[in-house]
């Protein structure tokens, strides 16, 4: 994976119990476009991942190598864990899975932050 950094999921904003936004950050190569892919799993772990694919969004890092992302989801997330990967769209190098963002045992809140 050419040491591709993984993204970090920082926030889940629930508009309803099954629609909202997943937001996070990525620090990697400067001025580069990335695809962020999201996964949903009943447990949080970063090794072999068995999660359900949630979707993707693209982002571009700035001159310092920093980027943020916001991806809409249409899925019930409560009681699950969200993880993400980042793929450099020029080289197709893909990161390891990010640490999981846990919504295990969560109740409906307008915004869940870590």
Secondary structure as UniProt FT lines:
FT   TURN            2..3
FT   STRAND          8..16
FT   TURN            17..18
FT   STRAND          19..27
FT   TURN            30..31
FT   STRAND          33..41
FT   STRAND          52..60
FT   TURN            63..64
FT   STRAND          66..74
FT   TURN            78..79
FT   STRAND          81..88
FT   TURN            89..91
FT   STRAND          101..102
FT   TURN            104..105
FT   STRAND          111..113
//
